[in-house]
Amino acid sequence: PPLPEEVTTEWEGRTFALVDLAVAEPHRGRGIGRGLIETLLSSRGESRAVLTVQPTAQRTQAIYRHLGWKRMGRKGPFDGALSRYWDLYAIDLAPDGGDRRT
């Protein structure tokens, strides 16, 4: 189903997109990914961050949910893409979850 307008409305500085973050298999489970994400997002001025994950990547999705990301929905189908569908996750970056427009 379509997401509500308060979720989909954009303005300059509202959303930061996290793209292609991965930790090599031998280094997983050591907090490296969490540290990278926390360091990156703590330096951002946007109100929220978003990312997409393949629906079949259940372990990855569980990690993001553990870190406070919320699944917002699924996008697709995308022809010719690595995955035809992607699950969309978001996390509030503003301390009160509000927007940071001036």
C-alpha positions, 0 to 999 in steps of 0.5 A, spaced: 500 500 500 502 507 498 505 510 504 502 516 507 504 523 505 508 525 511 513 519 510 514 520 502 514 528 502 521 530 501 525 537 502 532 539 501 536 536 507 530 531 509 533 524 507 540 521 507 541 515 503 545 509 505 548 505 499 552 499 499 555 498 506 558 491 507 562 488 512 567 482 509 564 475 512 571 474 516 570 481 520 562 480 521 559 480 528 565 485 531 561 491 531 564 494 525 558 495 521 554 498 527 560 503 528 561 505 521 553 506 521 553 510 528 559 514 525 556 516 519 550 518 521 552 522 527 555 527 522 549 528 518 544 534 518 538 530 515 532 528 519 532 521 517 536 516 513 534 511 508 536 504 505 534 498 501 535 491 503 534 485 498 527 481 501 531 475 502 537 478 506 533 476 512 540 476 517 541 483 514 534 486 515 535 483 522 541 487 524 538 493 521 532 492 525 536 491 532 540 498 530 533 501 530 531 502 523 524 501 521 521 497 515 517 502 511 515 498 505 517 494 499 519 497 492 519 494 485 519 490 481 525 493 477 527 489 471 534 488 470 536 489 477 540 485 482 533 484 486 527 485 483 524 487 489 527 491 495 525 493 502 525 500 504 528 502 511 528 508 515 531 511 521 530 518 525 536 522 525 533 528 529 533 527 536 525 528 537 524 525 530 522 531 527 524 535 521 530 539 521 528 545 516 530 552 518 
